[in-house]
Amino acid sequence: MIGIGTFIAANAPSVTVNPGNLAKPSQSVEILIVVTLLSVAPSLLVMFTGFPRMVIVLSLARNALGLQSGTPPNQVIAGLALFFSLFVMAPTLSTINKVAVQPYVNGKMTFSKAMAAGEAPLKTWMLQQTGTQELSLTEQEAHQHPKAPKDASIVTVIPAFMLSQLKSAFIIGFVIFIPFLIIDLLVSSTLMSMGIVMLPPTLVSLPFKILLFVMVDGWTLVAHALFTSFQGG
């Protein structure tokens, strides 16, 4: 019996565990992650990108012109905001892909470590677009007092970032409204002085506002203002 046990022990296959080697995620796991991301994509688009600022400013520009809600269509406004957001965030997304996505796909990093590595550049970009007042508000409400903004948790950064997006969007929208408001006032005063009260002033001012917008290349100016607002942080 002792000889049989010795023979089995001598010929048993050895198993070596190397914790340094991580297996690549299977195709089913990758598909599950992709499907999950697609299901929450609208929420991620609103919370982590500049999409809210983009779509609000473009919508306010349309309203300032006095155009109907279907010109340009909502699909065009949303499409422009989406691609503008991707254009602005391209460097950050490239960094996330380099430090988190590719190492995880190639089996060099666990999922939890990949999430932490991808969160760092995203949070850095969000903090650049977040106002100090908004961040202080969310930190106080969460009873957190980090020494530096970079030490703030992502839970407090997200609402502060969204509040800052709304604030910046309405500031840009206010600037866009001013010249069109002046045109409306001039047209209204002119019609009143001429005694024309049956003709709506907005109907008369609309062609002049469209002409002004086309002459100054308005959509390009709006896009430039949006891109500059993100660069300025």
C-alpha positions in Angstrom: 0.0 0.0 0.0 2.9 2.3 0.8 4.5 1.5 -2.5 1.3 2.3 -4.4 0.9 5.6 -2.6 4.5 6.6 -3.3 4.0 5.7 -7.0 0.9 7.8 -7.3 2.5 10.8 -5.5 5.6 10.6 -7.8 3.6 10.5 -11.0 0.8 12.9 -10.2 0.7 16.0 -12.4 1.9 19.1 -10.7 -0.2 22.3 -10.8 1.5 25.7 -10.5 -0.6 28.7 -9.7 0.9 32.0 -11.0 -1.1 34.9 -9.7 0.7 37.3 -12.0 -1.0 35.9 -15.1 -4.5 37.1 -15.7 -6.8 35.3 -18.1 -8.4 37.3 -20.9 -12.1 37.8 -20.4 -14.2 35.4 -22.4 -16.2 36.5 -25.4 -19.5 36.0 -23.4 -18.2 38.3 -20.7 -17.2 40.9 -23.2 -20.7 40.7 -24.9 -22.4 41.0 -21.5 -20.3 44.2 -20.7 -21.1 45.7 -24.1 -24.8 45.0 -23.7 -24.8 46.5 -20.2 -23.0 49.6 -21.4 -25.5 50.1 -24.2 -28.4 49.8 -21.9 -27.1 52.5 -19.6 -25.6 54.6 -22.4 -28.2 57.4 -22.3 -27.5 57.9 -18.6 -23.8 57.8 -19.0 -24.0 60.3 -21.8 -25.8 62.8 -19.6 -23.8 62.2 -16.4 -20.2 61.9 -17.7 -20.0 64.0 -20.9 -20.6 67.5 -22.1 -23.8 66.5 -23.9 -26.2 68.5 -21.6 -24.3 71.7 -22.2 -24.2 71.0 -26.0 -27.9 70.2 -26.4 -29.1 73.0 -24.2 -27.1 75.7 -26.0 -28.1 74.4 -29.4 -31.8 74.4 -28.4 -31.5 77.9 -26.9 -29.9 79.1 -30.2 -32.9 77.7 -32.1 -35.3 79.3 -29.7 -33.5 82.7 -29.9 -34.0 82.6 -33.7 -37.8 82.2 -33.1 -37.9 79.1 -35.2 -40.5 76.4 -34.7 -39.5 73.4 -32.7 -39.1 71.3 -35.8 -36.5 73.6 -37.4 -33.8 72.2 -37.1 -35.4 68.9 -36.0 -34.8 67.6 -32.5 -32.9 64.7 -34.1 -30.4 67.1 -35.7 -29.9 69.0 -32.4 -29.3 65.8 -30.5 -27.0 64.4 -33.2 -24.9 67.6 -33.3 -24.7 67.6 -29.5 -23.7 63.9 -29.5 -20.9 64.3 -32.0 -19.7 67.6 -30.5 -19.5 65.8 -27.1 -17.5 62.9 -28.6 -15.2 65.4 -30.3 -14.5 67.3 -27.1 -14.0 64.1 -25.1 -11.8 62.3 -27.7 -8.5 62.8 -25.8 -10.1 61.6 -22.5 -11.7 58.6 -24.1 -8.4 57.7 -25.8 -6.6 57.8 -22.5 -9.3 55.6 -20.8 -9.0 53.1 -23.7 -5.2 53.1 -23.2 -4.9 52.7 -19.5 -8.1 50.7 -18.7 -9.9 49.1 -21.6 -7.0 47.6 -23.5 -5.2 46.2 -20.4 -8.4 44.5 -19.3 -9.2 43.1 -22.7 -5.6 41.7 -23.0 -5.8 40.1 -19.6 -3.3 42.4 -18.0 -5.6 43.9 -15.4 -8.6 42.8 -13.4 -12.0 44.4 -13.9 -11.9 46.3 -10.6 -8.5 47.7 -11.3 -9.6 48.6 -14.9 -12.5 50.5 -13.5 -10.3 52.4 -11.1 -7.8 53.2 -13.8 -10.5 54.4 -16.2 -12.1 56.6 -13.5 -9.0 58.7 -12.9 -8.8 60.5 -16.3 -12.6 60.8 -16.5 -12.8 62.4 -13.0 -9.9 64.7 -13.9 -11.7 65.9 -17.0 -15.0 66.4 -15.1 -13.3 68.4 -12.4 -11.9 70.7 -15.0 -15.4 71.5 -16.1 -16.8 71.7 -12.5 -17.2 74.9 -10.6 -15.8 75.3 -7.1 -19.1 76.4 -5.7 -21.0 73.4 -7.1 -18.4 70.9 -5.9 -18.4 72.5 -2.4 -22.1 72.1 -2.2 -22.2 68.4 -3.1 -19.3 67.7 -0.7 -21.1 69.5 2.2 -24.3 67.6 1.5 -22.3 64.3 1.4 -20.5 65.3 4.6 -17.1 64.8 2.9 -14.2 67.2 3.2 -11.3 66.2 0.9 -8.1 68.1 1.1 -8.1 68.7 -2.7 -10.7 68.5 -5.5 -8.9 65.5 -7.0 -9.5 63.6 -3.8 -13.3 64.0 -4.0 -15.3 60.9 -4.7 -17.0 60.3 -8.0 -20.3 60.3 -6.2 -19.9 64.0 -5.3 -18.2 65.0 -8.6 -21.1 63.8 -10.8 -23.9 66.1 -9.5 -21.5 69.0 -9.2 -20.4 68.4 -12.8 -24.0 68.3 -14.0 -24.9 71.6 -12.1 -21.9 73.3 -13.7 -23.0 72.1 -17.1 -26.4 73.7 -16.7 -24.9 76.9 -15.4 -22.4 77.2 -18.4 -25.1 76.3 -20.9 -27.5 79.1 -19.7 -24.7 81.6 -19.6 -23.8 80.9 -23.3 -27.5 80.9 -24.1 -28.0 84.3 -22.5 -25.2 85.7 -24.7 -26.8 84.2 -27.8 -30.2 85.7 -27.0 -29.0 89.3 -26.7 -28.6 90.3 -30.4 -31.9 88.6 -31.4 -33.7 90.4 -28.5 -32.4 93.7 -29.8 -33.8 92.9 -33.3 -37.2 92.0 -31.8 -37.3 95.3 -29.9 -36.3 97.4 -32.9 -38.9 95.7 -35.1 -41.6 96.0 -32.5 -40.9 99.7 -31.9 -40.9 100.4 -35.7 -44.2 98.6 -36.2 -45.8 100.5 -33.2 -44.5 103.9 -34.5 -46.0 103.1 -38.0 -49.3 102.1 -36.4 -49.2 98.6 -37.6 -50.6 96.6 -34.7 -52.2 93.7 -36.5 -49.0 92.3 -37.8 -47.1 90.1 -35.2 -43.6 91.6 -34.6 -42.1 88.1 -34.4 -43.2 87.4 -38.0 -41.4 90.5 -39.3 -38.3 90.1 -37.2 -37.8 86.4 -38.1 -36.3 87.0 -41.6 -33.9 89.6 -40.2 -32.7 87.3 -37.4 -32.2 84.5 -39.9 -30.3 86.9 -42.2 -28.1 88.0 -39.3 -27.4 84.5 -38.2 -26.4 83.4 -41.7 -24.2 86.5 -42.3 -22.2 85.9 -39.1 -22.1 82.1 -39.7 -24.0 81.6 -36.5 -23.8 77.8 -36.1 -20.0 78.0 -36.4 -19.9 80.7 -33.8 -22.1 78.6 -31.5 -19.9 75.6 -32.0 -16.7 77.6 -31.4 -18.2 79.0 -28.2 -19.0 75.5 -26.9 -15.6 74.1 -27.7 -13.9 77.2 -26.1 -16.0 76.8 -23.0 -14.7 73.2 -22.5 -11.1 74.2 -23.2 -11.3 76.9 -20.7 -12.7 74.5 -18.1 
